[in-house]
Amino acid sequence: MQKTKLMKQSGSYIALGLMSGTSLDGVDAAFLETDGARIIRFGPRLLNPYRGEDRRALESATQAALRWQFKGTPPNSFAQVEAVIHATHLNAVQALCAQAPEWAAKLDIIGFHGQTVLHHPATSTQKGLTLQLGDGQRLADALGVPVAYDFRQDDVQSGGQGAPLAPIYHKALVEYGELSGVTAVLNLGGVGNVTLISDGVPLMASDTGPANGPLDAWVSQHSVGEYDKGGEISLAGVPIFSKVEQWLKQGFFMRPVPRSADRYDFDVLADLKEASLEDGAASLATFSVQAVALTLSQMQNDKTGGIDTAIVCGGGRHNTAMMWMLSEHLGAKVITAEDVGWDSDAIEAQAFAFLAVRAQKNLPISFPLTTGVPRPMTGGKIATPKV
């Protein structure tokens, strides 16, 4: 891995994408062959889990970021947790390359998202601020391979929301699968986001609001696990609709689409202090689904028409309660990524492999109707290994 690669300017690339989400379960790594416009071939992938002490360090850094709020000197914990981020990502790359040496031998570039600890999207009166911890140059030097990183800053500095960034990859997935009709690709991670794809209509996307984040926190708070496995707890409860209606009046939902969110923008657990475990879970699952339905209704217009198919990826696809409610509320066929032959657990990592190649080729990664940026624009920095 110490052989420095010279970057190509045309043709296809073997790229490796790295993604660590706000769920803090670990680093997803995935190979992808692409020319930056289309998917040529999917490669192997893996998850390198965070150890308990590393996860606690990341959680501590995130809480420090929430207290800091971009004001004053950054917390000391940021520098300390950089070592955790670097080691875990380095191990993920090395493990995947060892697992797939034929891909590793041809590796051209790595797409490194880093770890988001704070995200303030732009508003009508204020530019956005976003922070992803992780040193792309250090990773490039350690691996001897160019690394594309810091994908969100250019968009945010130009007045965009800085998220979501996966929509252009979602479009490539739909084209690869030769899917027809109006397709919504819905990612339910800590925060939800959706991409609308239809022939002859510009790419549209937005964060939808909460997804698994509040529900995971509720389950964890009750010491019955880290998430609602299979949606069993949510299915056993009755939603408190008055609470859900109240939550849907938060400022996030009043902002125009496209809009973006931080996982901690939806801290509603205090409103459920009188609720049972099951009713609270049902309420939070309902909140997530109603947020999706509301956001899609705000995105759709005469050109897009109704949705034919909603393809759900991310951890939320395993939540039976959420999947059933999506079928009830979206008026579309609701299926999982696996139903169309995609590997949902690899999609976000694959997306940053795809974006890395687009950044290298100076192709746009964000668009007016996906992040609110004024014009299609590329983003990210390319760290070349120091020889």
N, C-alpha and C positions, 0 to 999 in steps of 0.2 A: 504493500500500500504506500510505500514511500516514494514511488516513482511519480514525479510531477507530470501531469497531463497538460498538453498544449490544447487550448480551446479551439474547436471547430467553429466555423462561421455558417456552415450550411449542412444539409443532410440530417440524418437522424442521430440521436444521442442515446447512450445508456446513462440514465440518471438515477440517483438514489434520493428519495425524499425522506425527511425526518419530521415527525410531528409529536409534540407533547402538549396535550390539551389541559384544560382547567380541571378536569377530573383527577389529574395527577396519578393516573394508574401506571404510567410508564411512557417510554418512547416507542412510537410506531415507526418502523423503517420498511421501505418498500422500493424495489427496483421497478423501473418503467423504461421502455424504449419508445421514444417519441421524437418527432421533428418540431415540436412546439405548436403544431396546429392540429395534429391528429395522434391518436394512440396507435402505435404500431404493434406493441406486444407488452403484455403484463409480465412482471417478473415475480420472484419470491418475495415474501415479506415476513416480518416477525415483530413481536412486542418484547421489548426489554423492560421488565417491570422495575419500578422504583422500590428499593429496600425501605423498610419501615422508617428508619432514621432519616433517610433521604427525603421521603415523602413529608415527614414532619418538618424538615428544614425548609422545603418548598412552601408548605402551608404557613410557616412562620414568616417567610419572606413576603408571601402574599398579604398576610395580615399587616405586616409592616408597611407595605405599599398602600393599603387602604387607609392607614393612619397618615401616611406621608402626603398623598394626594398631589404629588408634583410640586410641593412647596418646601423650600429650604434644601438642606443637604440630603442626598439620598441615604437611606438606612445602611448601616454597615453590613447588615445581613445580605444585601444584594451581592456584595463582593464575595462573601463566604459561600453563598449558594451557587455562584458561577462555577465553582469547582465541582459541585454535584452535577450540574447540568452538563458540563463538559465531559466528565467521566462517563455519565450514563449514555450520552449520545455517541461518544467515541466507542464505547462497548457495543452499542447497538450496530454501528457500522461494521465493526470488526467481526461481530458474530454473524451478521447477514452475509458478509463477504466470504467468511469461512464456510457458510452453508451453501453458497452459490458461487464457487470460484470462477465458473465460466462467465458469469455476469461481472464479477469483480475485475476480471482481467481487462474488460473493455470499458470500465467506468470512466465517464467523461466529466461529470459534475454532480455535486450534492446540493440539494435544496434543504436548508436548515431554517425551520420556523422560529426556534427559540421558545422560551417559556413566557407567556403573557402573565404579568403580575398586576397590571393596571391598564385600563382602557377607557379613556374619556372621548367619546365621539364628538365630532363637530356639531355645533348648534347654529342657529341663525345669527347669533351674536358673538360666537367664540370659536376659534379654531380648536380642532381636536388634539389630544395628546395620547400617545400610546407607548407602552414600554414592554418589549420582549427581551428578557435576559438571555445571554448566550453570546459567545465570542466567535464569530464566523472565521476570523483570521486564525485564531488559535486552533480551531478544528481543521482548517485547511492545512496548516503547518504540520499538524500531528499525522494527517492522513496522506499528505502529498497529492491531494486532489482539489481542484477549485471548488469553492463553496459559495453559493448564492444565499444571502441572508438579509435580514432587516427589510422584509417585503412590504411592510405597512406604512413606513414613515413618509415616503414620497406622496402617497395618496392622501394621508392625513395633512401633510404640509400644504397640499394643493386644495384643501377644503373638502376632501372626501371623508367618508366615515372610517376608512381603513379596514372595513370588513363588510360583508364576507368577501374573501378572495378566491374561494373554490369555484364560483360559477362558470368561469371559462373552461375549467376542467370538467364540470358537470355536463357542459355542452358537448365536449369531446366524447364523454362516456355515452351520451345519448346518440351521437352520430356513429360511434363505434358499434353500438348495438342495433343501429338502423331502426330506431324506435320512431313511430309516427304519432301524429296528433299533438295536443298540448300536454306537455309533460312537466310536472313539478317534481324536482329533486329536493327532498326534505331531509336535512340532517338534524337529528335530535341528539346533541351532545349535552354539555353543561348548559349551553345556550343553543337555541334553535336557529337555523337559517334555511331559506328556501330559494331555489332558482326556478324561474319559469322559462321554458324553452319551447319555441314554436316557430315553424318555418315562416320566414318573411317578417318576423317581429324581432326588434332588438332584444338582446339578452337582458333579462330583468332579475333582480334578486333583492333580498333584504334579510337581516336578522328578524326572527319572529318574536323573540322575547325569551322567557324561561323555557327550558326543556327538562333535562334531568337534574339540573343543579339544585333547585329548592327541594325537590323530592328526595334526592340523595341525602341532603343535609337533615331533612326531617327524619328519615329512617335511621341515620347515624345518631342523631340526637336521642333517639329512643333505644339505642344500643341493641338493635335487632339486625345489624348488618350495615354494609356501606351503601346499599342501594335496594330498591324494591325488585327483588328477583322475579322475573316473569310477570311483574305487575300484580302479584298475588295479594299484596296488602291493599293496593288501590282498589282491586276488584271486590274486596271484602267490605269496603266502606261506602258511605253515601256522601256525595259532594255537598259542601255548604255553599250553595249557589250565591247567596248574598255576599259572601267573602270574595268569590270569583269575580262577580260583577264589580265589586269595589276595586279589586286589583287591576282589572282591565281599564280602569279610568286613570291609571298612572300616566305620568308625563311621557314615558316612552311611547305609548300607543297613540298619543296625540301628535307626535312628530311625523312629518311626511316620510313616506318611503322613497328611496331606500334609507334605512336607519340601522344602526348597530348598537350592541349592548355589551355590557360587562356581566359576567356571571353573577356578581354581587349587587347588580342593580335591582334585583327582585327579592329583597330580604323581607319576606312576608311571614316568617314563621311565628313571630310574636302575636300575629292575629289569630293564631290557632291554639293558643295556650289552653283553651277550654275544650279543644277537640280531642277525640280519641285518636289513637295511632292510625286506625283504618280510615276514619272520616277525613283526617288531615291529609293522608296520602291521596285519597280519592279527589279531594279538593285541589291539591297541587297538580295532579295529573290532568284534571279538567282545565285548570288554569293554562297549562302548557298547550293543550289541544285548542282551546278557545283562542289563545294568542295566535296560533297558526292560522286558524280560520279567519280571524279578524285581519291579520296582515295580508293574507291572500286576497281577501275581498277588497282591500285598499290598493293592491297591486294590479288587479285585473281591470281590463277596459274593453272597449268594443273590438280592438284589434286582437287581443289575446283570446277572448271568448272564455268559455268554461274549461275547466281542467278535465282532461280525459283520464290521465293516470298520475297518481302520486307515488313516487318511489321513495321509500323511507330507509335511511341509513343512520348510522350512529347507534349508541346504546339503546335509544328509545324504541328501536324496532323490536326489541325483545320484551317490551312492556305490553302485555296483552290488552290491558285496560286502555292505554293510549291508542293502540292500533284499532281497537274496536270503535273508540270515540272518533278517531280520524275518519273512519269509514262512514260514520253517521253524519259528520258535519261537513265534509268536503264535497260531497256529491260527485265523487270520482272513484275509480278503481284504486284501492290502496294496497300496495304490495311492498315487499322488502327488496333491497338491493340484490340479495341472493336470488330472488325470483327471476331476475333478468340476467343472471350470470355474473354479477359484480361481487367483489369481495369487500363488503362494507367496512370491515376492520382495517382494510388497506387504503381506503379511498382518500383520507386526508393526507396520509404520507405520499401517496401517488400524486395528489394534487400539487404538493410542493416540489416534487420531482419535475412535474410538468411546468410549473411556474419558473423553476430554475432555468430550464431551457428557453422559455419565453424571455426571461430577463437577459440571458446571454445573447439572444437574437434580437433584442430591443423590440420585442412585440408587447402590445399592451396586456396588462394583467387585471386592470380595473377599468370600469366604464361608467358613464353617467347614470345609467339605470341599475347599476349593481352596488356602487358605493356613493353615488352622488358627486363624484369627481367631475370637474367641468368638461373634460374631454377624455377620450381613451388614452391611457398612459401606462407606461411600463413602470417597474419599480424593482427594488432590491439592489443590494451591493454585491459585487463579485470579489471574493478574496482569493487571490492567487497564492499558492504555497511559496514560501520563501525558500530558495534553494541554498 
